[in-house]
Amino acid sequence: MATLDGVHRVLKPDGIFISITFGQPHFRRPLFMDPKFNWSMEYNTFGDGFHYFFYILRKGKRRIEEKEEDEKHKDPPMNMYQDELEGEDYLFRTSIDAEED
């Protein structure tokens, strides 16, 4: 949490923090979506055998749908590539576009 506190503190409004980890969403989501943070979260799974997770946290107000999902404890919708990627070129094939309000 200390790392996330520091990242949230220095991240500009509409800034993006990317976390790549073996930490599964049911472990990471409670940390990333703590009420003290005002960012949205998206993620996708990559790899064969051992899966790793690519999280995108965007600083700004959470969308209404995400607040409702927090209450239901469901995973947020993903708008990243759904296919399994080979090699380590997933960063180049990931779309991180500015969200529209």
ROMARZA-95683 format. One record per residue: x, y, z of N, C-alpha, C in turn; residue number from 1. Coordinates in pm, whole numbers. Example, Ala and Ser with C-alpha at 12.3 -4.5 7.8 and 13.67 -1.06 7.14 Angstrom:
REM ROMARZA-95683
     nc1     nc2     nc3    cac1    cac2    cac3     cc1     cc2     cc3  num
    1319    -569     780    1230    -450     780    1320    -330     780    1
    1285    -225     708    1367    -106     714    1290       3     787    2
***
This chain:
REM ROMARZA-95683
     nc1     nc2     nc3    cac1    cac2    cac3     cc1     cc2     cc3  num
      83    -120       0       0       0       0      86     125       0    1
     203     120      62     290     238      64     332     277     -78    2
     360     177    -160     397     205    -299     280     268    -373    3
     161     212    -358      43     267    -425      12     408    -375    4
      27     432    -245       8     566    -190     102     666    -258    5
     229     628    -272     327     716    -335     298     739    -482    6
     262     634    -553     229     647    -695     108     739    -711    7
       5     717    -633    -117     799    -643     -86     944    -611    8
       0     967    -515      34    1104    -474     106    1181    -585    9
     198    1117    -656     279    1188    -756     220    1182    -898   10
     124    1095    -919      65    1082   -1052     -23    1203   -1083   11
      -3    1261   -1202     -84    1375   -1245    -228    1330   -1269   12
    -324    1426   -1262    -461    1391   -1302    -460    1335   -1444   13
    -535    1232   -1468    -542    1160   -1595    -413    1083   -1624   14
    -320    1075   -1527    -197     999   -1544    -225     850   -1539   15
    -132     772   -1592    -149     627   -1600     -35     558   -1527   16
     -70     462   -1442      27     376   -1375       5     234   -1428   17
     111     169   -1472     103      32   -1523     175     -61   -1427   18
     108    -168   -1391     165    -268   -1303     158    -403   -1373   19
     273    -469   -1386     278    -603   -1445     323    -697   -1335   20
     242    -798   -1306     267    -881   -1190     207   -1020   -1208   21
     251   -1113   -1125     187   -1244   -1118      67   -1240   -1024   22
      47   -1126    -956     -65   -1111    -862    -199   -1117    -931   23
    -281   -1214    -895    -411   -1234    -957    -509   -1124    -917   24
    -607   -1095   -1004    -701    -987    -978    -775    -996    -844   25
    -809   -1115    -800    -881   -1124    -673    -791   -1085    -553   26
    -658   -1084    -574    -567   -1034    -470    -536    -886    -488   27
    -519    -843    -612    -477    -705    -641    -593    -605    -638   28
    -710    -648    -682    -824    -556    -691    -853    -483    -559   29
    -859    -552    -445    -886    -480    -320    -781    -372    -290   30
    -656    -396    -328    -552    -295    -307    -567    -179    -404   31
    -579    -211    -533    -587    -107    -635    -715     -24    -621   32
    -825     -86    -579    -953     -16    -575    -990      32    -435   33
    -890      46    -349    -914     102    -216    -984     237    -231   34
   -1082     267    -148   -1157     393    -161   -1073     520    -156   35
    -954     515     -99    -871     636     -92    -810     673    -227   36
    -813     581    -325    -760     609    -457    -874     646    -551   37
    -849     744    -636    -952     783    -732    -906     751    -874   38
    -876     623    -896    -838     582   -1030    -924     465   -1074   39
    -928     447   -1205    -999     332   -1260    -897     222   -1285   40
    -946     101   -1301    -857     -13   -1318    -905     -99   -1434   41
    -811    -138   -1519    -834    -236   -1624    -722    -338   -1613   42
    -746    -458   -1659    -638    -556   -1660    -661    -659   -1769   43
    -554    -732   -1802    -561    -844   -1892    -459    -947   -1848   44
    -477   -1070   -1893    -391   -1182   -1857    -306   -1221   -1977   45
    -179   -1249   -1953     -87   -1291   -2058      -7   -1412   -2012   46
      46   -1485   -2109     137   -1595   -2079      74   -1731   -2089   47
     159   -1829   -2107     117   -1969   -2109     170   -2035   -1982   48
      93   -2124   -1927     136   -2191   -1804     122   -2097   -1685   49
     228   -2020   -1658     222   -1920   -1552     168   -1792   -1614   50
      57   -1745   -1564      -4   -1624   -1617      45   -1503   -1538   51
      61   -1395   -1609      91   -1269   -1543     -13   -1169   -1586   52
     -27   -1064   -1509    -137    -971   -1524     -84    -830   -1550   53
    -146    -764   -1644    -109    -630   -1689    -222    -538   -1645   54
    -196    -455   -1543    -298    -365   -1487    -270    -222   -1535   55
    -376    -152   -1572    -367     -11   -1607    -455      66   -1510   56
    -393     156   -1433    -465     240   -1338    -460     383   -1389   57
    -577     443   -1409    -587     580   -1462    -638     672   -1351   58
    -557     771   -1318    -596     862   -1210    -707     955   -1257   59
    -806     971   -1175    -923    1051   -1205   -1042     986   -1138   60
   -1158    1041   -1157   -1277     984   -1094   -1308     848   -1153   61
   -1350     758   -1066   -1394     627   -1112   -1526     644   -1185   62
   -1544     560   -1285   -1671     563   -1357   -1779     502   -1269   63
   -1904     540   -1294   -2017     489   -1217   -2022     337   -1224   64
   -1997     282   -1343   -2002     136   -1357   -1900      68   -1266   65
   -1782     129   -1251   -1679      69   -1166   -1721      75   -1020   66
   -1786     184    -978   -1833     192    -840   -1937      83    -814   67
   -2025      61    -911   -2125     -45    -896   -2057    -182    -893   68
   -1955    -200    -975   -1884    -328    -976   -1809    -350    -846   69
   -1755    -241    -787   -1689    -254    -658   -1786    -312    -556   70
   -1910    -262    -559   -2009    -309    -464   -2044    -455    -488   71
   -2044    -498    -613   -2077    -636    -648   -1955    -727    -641   72
   -1834    -668    -626   -1708    -742    -623   -1684    -819    -752   73
   -1720    -757    -863   -1693    -818    -992   -1574    -749   -1056   74
   -1510    -817   -1148   -1398    -759   -1220   -1448    -655   -1318   75
   -1370    -546   -1342   -1412    -441   -1435   -1406    -489   -1579   76
   -1479    -419   -1668   -1471    -458   -1808   -1331    -432   -1863   77
   -1287    -515   -1957   -1156    -498   -2017   -1173    -443   -2157   78
   -1094    -344   -2195   -1097    -300   -2333    -958    -312   -2393   79
    -880    -406   -2340    -749    -438   -2396    -766    -562   -2482   80
    -660    -601   -2550    -666    -720   -2634    -699    -842   -2551   81
    -790    -925   -2604    -834   -1043   -2531    -753   -1168   -2568   82
    -685   -1164   -2683    -612   -1283   -2726    -483   -1301   -2648   83
    -439   -1423   -2640    -313   -1456   -2573    -197   -1410   -2661   84
    -105   -1336   -2606       7   -1284   -2684     130   -1370   -2661   85
     209   -1384   -2765     331   -1462   -2756     451   -1370   -2742   86
     556   -1417   -2678     676   -1337   -2661     652   -1224   -2564   87
     737   -1122   -2572     728   -1009   -2480     686    -882   -2551   88
     619    -893   -2666     578    -775   -2739     440    -724   -2697   89
     385    -776   -2589     252    -735   -2544     245    -585   -2514   90
     354    -525   -2467     353    -382   -2439     329    -301   -2566   91
     385    -346   -2677     370    -275   -2802     232    -296   -2864   92
     165    -402   -2823      35    -434   -2879     -79    -395   -2786   93
     -50    -325   -2677    -151    -284   -2581    -195    -142   -2613   94
    -323    -121   -2612    -379      10   -2643    -406      85   -2514   95
    -343     200   -2498    -366     286   -2383    -408     423   -2437   96
    -533     433   -2473    -586     557   -2528    -649     639   -2418   97
    -654     771   -2440    -721     859   -2344    -869     826   -2344   98
    -927     820   -2225   -1069     790   -2215   -1149     916   -2238   99
   -1267     898   -2298   -1356    1010   -2318   -1451    1018   -2200  100
   -1489    1141   -2163   -1583    1158   -2052   -1726    1146   -2099  101
***
